Amino acid sequence: MNRYKIKHVTRIEYSAPVSYSQQCARLQPMSRMDQQLLHYSLTIFPEPSSQGEWIDFHGNRLNYFTLSERHNLLIVDSTSEVTVSRIAGILPSVSLRELREAFKQLNGPARMEGENSIYASPLVTEHRLWSDLSTKLFGPETTAIAAIDLFFNWLHDEFVFDSKATTTDTPLLEFYEKRRGVCQDFSHLTLAILRAAGIPARYISGYLLTEPAPGQPRQLGVDASHAWVQLYFAGTGWVGIDPTNHCLTDSRYIKVAIGRDYSDVSPLRGSVIGGGTQTVAVGVTVERCPGNSTP
């Protein structure tokens, strides 16, 4: 079991005063099964005139708040502490054809949960390209284990991680053409191709523990939110994969929110009256707490 402390600070500066603002934050890590939330605090400046929380359709906890005081600066500062006992999942050794047939036989909540993750979504729309790529990469008798291995190899050969190549608004097709992007882009492409193969796939946002280079101290605030994907297999359940790092997920991964794509899980989203242009700075620090075991 690993224990982590996470600090996530968003600072938004406006070129003109904001007279009114409504915001919604998805920053609180999940507490379920193999991950337990020990502590969570949220500090907002300026102080909200009203705030509350609710649970969305996907089970994510949202903190919403309203600012009625004129301001040129918004700071949203969250601190969390969690334990994670997750181990890497096991991919089925049966064919994609058999998995699709098994999924069709499911009933009740399991079928509903999977179906919510198999169709097109706002940022991962249907396109013949995804079906063509799925057909090219996977045959009907390809096993899930082999399919993910083939997919990871293809990503490694065709795409490059580049933090400056895209933004949160970059369309998926543009990322595909550029062949460069970030974890959000890699995850959206994974959703598109694996959904086209008939595999229910959902988007996960959260944090990933990163280690400094040997001999270098850990720098505060230089980490970032991370994104990965969970796949649903009948008889196995959800299995996490990280298409950016070409691996299965384990206890280094801290889940915050689940959705169809990034539009369901953005850490901070809202609307303002006034404000002019915005300058956004985000600082994230993920640290192991003393006494941790290794993943």
C-alpha positions in Angstrom: 0.0 0.0 0.0 1.3 3.5 -0.9 0.4 6.7 0.7 0.5 10.0 -1.1 0.1 13.7 -0.5 -1.1 15.8 -3.5 -1.2 19.6 -3.7 -2.9 21.1 -6.8 -3.0 24.9 -7.2 -4.7 26.7 -10.0 -4.1 30.4 -10.4 -6.1 32.5 -12.9 -5.2 36.1 -13.5 -7.7 38.3 -15.5 -6.8 41.3 -17.5 -10.0 43.1 -16.4 -12.1 42.7 -13.3 -14.5 39.8 -13.0 -17.9 40.9 -11.5 -19.4 37.5 -11.1 -18.1 33.9 -11.5 -19.5 30.4 -11.2 -17.0 27.5 -11.1 -17.0 23.8 -10.7 -13.9 21.8 -9.4 -13.2 18.1 -9.8 -10.1 17.9 -7.7 -11.1 15.5 -4.9 -9.6 12.0 -5.3 -12.0 9.0 -5.3 -12.4 6.9 -2.2 -13.4 3.4 -3.3 -12.1 -0.2 -3.4 -8.3 0.0 -3.8 -8.0 3.8 -3.1 -8.9 5.5 0.2 -9.1 9.3 0.7 -7.7 10.2 4.1 -7.9 14.0 3.9 -9.1 16.6 1.5 -9.2 20.4 1.8 -10.1 23.1 -0.7 -9.2 26.8 -0.3 -10.5 29.4 -2.6 -9.5 33.1 -3.0 -11.4 35.3 -3.0 -13.8 33.7 -0.5 -16.9 32.4 -2.3 -20.3 33.9 -1.6 -21.7 30.4 -1.8 -20.4 26.9 -2.3 -21.4 23.3 -2.1 -20.8 19.8 -3.5 -22.6 17.1 -5.4 -22.0 13.7 -7.1 -22.3 13.6 -10.9 -23.6 10.8 -13.1 -20.2 9.1 -13.2 -19.8 9.1 -9.4 -17.3 12.0 -9.3 -17.5 14.4 -6.4 -17.8 18.0 -7.5 -17.2 21.2 -5.5 -19.1 24.2 -7.0 -18.8 27.8 -5.8 -19.9 31.3 -6.7 -17.8 34.5 -6.5 -19.8 37.7 -6.4 -17.0 40.0 -5.2 -15.1 41.8 -8.0 -11.7 40.2 -8.5 -8.7 40.1 -10.9 -7.3 36.9 -9.4 -8.7 33.5 -8.6 -6.7 30.9 -6.7 -8.1 27.3 -6.2 -5.8 25.3 -3.8 -6.6 21.7 -3.0 -4.6 19.4 -0.7 -5.3 15.6 -0.6 -3.9 12.6 1.2 -4.7 9.1 -0.1 -3.7 5.5 0.2 -3.6 3.3 -2.9 -3.4 -0.5 -2.8 -4.0 -1.0 -6.5 -2.1 -3.7 -8.4 -1.9 -4.0 -12.2 -5.0 -5.6 -13.7 -5.0 -8.8 -15.8 -6.0 -8.6 -19.5 -8.2 -11.5 -20.7 -6.5 -14.2 -22.9 -9.6 -14.7 -25.0 -10.3 -13.2 -28.4 -11.9 -9.8 -29.0 -14.7 -11.6 -30.8 -15.5 -13.7 -27.8 -15.3 -10.7 -25.5 -17.8 -8.8 -27.7 -20.2 -11.8 -27.6 -19.8 -12.1 -23.8 -20.6 -8.4 -23.4 -23.8 -8.7 -25.4 -24.9 -11.4 -22.9 -24.5 -9.1 -19.9 -27.5 -7.7 -18.1 -28.2 -5.2 -15.4 -25.7 -2.6 -14.0 -22.6 -4.3 -15.6 -24.1 -4.0 -19.1 -25.3 -0.4 -18.4 -21.9 0.6 -17.1 -20.1 -0.8 -20.1 -22.6 0.7 -22.6 -22.0 4.2 -21.2 -18.4 3.8 -22.3 -18.7 2.2 -25.8 -20.3 5.0 -27.8 -19.0 8.2 -29.2 -18.6 11.1 -26.8 -18.3 14.9 -27.1 -14.5 14.9 -27.7 -14.2 11.4 -29.2 -16.7 11.4 -32.0 -17.3 8.7 -34.6 -15.0 8.7 -37.7 -14.2 6.0 -40.2 -10.5 6.5 -39.5 -10.9 4.9 -36.1 -12.7 1.9 -37.5 -10.1 1.5 -40.2 -7.3 1.7 -37.7 -9.0 -0.8 -35.4 -9.4 -3.3 -38.3 -5.8 -2.8 -39.4 -4.4 -3.3 -35.8 -6.7 -6.1 -34.6 -8.1 -9.2 -36.1 -11.3 -10.8 -34.7 -9.3 -13.6 -33.1 -6.7 -11.3 -31.5 -6.7 -11.7 -27.7 -7.1 -8.7 -25.5 -3.5 -9.2 -24.2 -2.1 -9.3 -27.8 -4.4 -6.3 -28.8 -3.1 -4.0 -26.1 0.5 -5.1 -26.8 0.0 -4.3 -30.6 -1.6 -1.0 -29.8 1.2 0.1 -27.4 3.8 -0.8 -30.0 1.9 1.2 -32.7 1.6 4.2 -30.4 5.3 4.0 -29.5 6.3 3.9 -33.2 3.9 6.6 -34.5 3.4 9.2 -31.7 5.7 11.4 -29.6 4.9 13.0 -26.2 5.2 16.8 -26.6 3.8 19.1 -23.9 3.8 22.1 -26.2 2.2 20.5 -29.3 -1.4 20.6 -28.2 -3.8 22.3 -25.7 -7.0 21.0 -23.9 -9.0 22.3 -26.9 -7.0 20.5 -29.6 -9.3 18.2 -31.7 -8.4 14.5 -31.8 -8.0 14.5 -35.5 -5.5 17.3 -35.3 -3.4 15.4 -32.7 -3.6 12.3 -35.0 -2.2 14.4 -37.9 0.5 16.1 -35.8 1.6 12.8 -34.2 2.6 14.8 -31.1 0.7 15.6 -27.9 0.0 14.9 -24.2 -1.7 12.3 -22.1 -5.1 13.7 -22.8 -4.5 13.2 -26.6 -3.1 9.7 -26.1 -6.1 8.8 -24.0 -8.7 10.2 -26.4 -7.0 8.3 -29.3 -7.1 5.1 -27.3 -10.8 5.6 -26.6 -11.6 6.1 -30.2 -9.8 3.0 -31.5 -10.7 0.6 -28.8 -14.3 1.6 -28.8 -14.3 1.1 -32.6 -13.0 -2.5 -31.8 -16.1 -3.0 -29.5 -14.3 -2.6 -26.2 -16.0 -0.3 -23.7 -13.4 2.3 -22.7 -13.6 5.3 -20.3 -11.4 8.3 -19.5 -9.7 8.6 -16.1 -8.1 11.8 -14.7 -5.9 11.9 -11.7 -2.2 12.0 -10.8 0.9 9.8 -11.4 3.8 9.7 -9.1 7.0 10.8 -11.0 10.5 10.5 -9.7 13.3 13.1 -10.1 16.4 12.1 -12.0 19.0 10.2 -9.9 20.8 12.6 -7.6 18.4 15.4 -8.2 16.1 16.8 -5.5 12.3 16.7 -5.9 11.0 20.1 -7.2 7.6 21.3 -5.8 4.8 22.2 -8.2 6.3 20.8 -11.4 4.1 17.6 -11.6 0.9 17.7 -13.6 -2.5 16.1 -13.8 -2.4 12.8 -15.7 -4.9 10.9 -17.8 -5.3 7.3 -18.7 -8.0 4.8 -19.8 -9.9 1.9 -18.3 -11.2 -0.9 -20.4 -14.2 -3.1 -19.5 -14.1 -6.9 -20.2 -17.0 -9.2 -19.3 -15.9 -11.5 -16.5 -12.9 -9.4 -15.7 -14.2 -5.9 -15.1 -12.3 -2.7 -15.5 -8.6 -2.8 -16.3 -6.5 0.4 -16.4 -4.0 1.1 -19.1 -1.7 4.1 -19.6 -1.3 4.7 -23.3 1.1 7.6 -22.8 3.6 5.3 -20.9 2.6 2.1 -22.6 1.8 0.1 -19.4 -1.0 -1.2 -17.1 -1.8 1.1 -14.2 -0.8 0.2 -10.6 -0.4 1.9 -7.2 1.4 4.9 -8.6 -1.8 6.1 -10.2 -4.3 8.2 -8.1 -7.8 8.4 -9.5 -9.8 11.7 -9.3 -12.6 11.4 -11.9 -14.1 9.1 -14.4 -15.8 10.2 -17.7 -16.5 9.5 -21.3 -13.7 11.9 -22.2 -11.9 15.0 -20.8 -15.1 17.1 -21.1 -16.6 15.1 -18.2 -13.6 15.4 -15.9 -11.9 18.8 -16.3 -10.3 19.9 -13.0 -11.8 23.4 -13.0 -14.5 24.7 -15.3 -16.8 27.7 -15.1 -18.1 31.0 -16.5 -17.4 34.6 -15.6 -18.9 38.0 -16.3 -16.1 40.3 -17.4 -12.5 39.3 -17.0 -11.0 40.1 -20.4 -8.3 37.6 -21.2 -7.1 34.9 -18.8 -3.6 33.7 -17.8 -3.7 30.3 -16.1 -0.9 28.7 -14.1 -1.2 25.3 -12.6 1.2 23.7 -10.1 0.9 20.1 -8.9 3.1 18.2 -6.4 2.7 14.5 -5.8 4.8 13.1 -2.9 5.1 9.8 -1.2 4.4 9.9 2.5 7.0 8.3 4.9 6.8 4.5 5.3 5.5 3.7 1.8 5.9 0.4 0.2 6.8 0.2 -3.5 4.2 -0.3 -6.3 
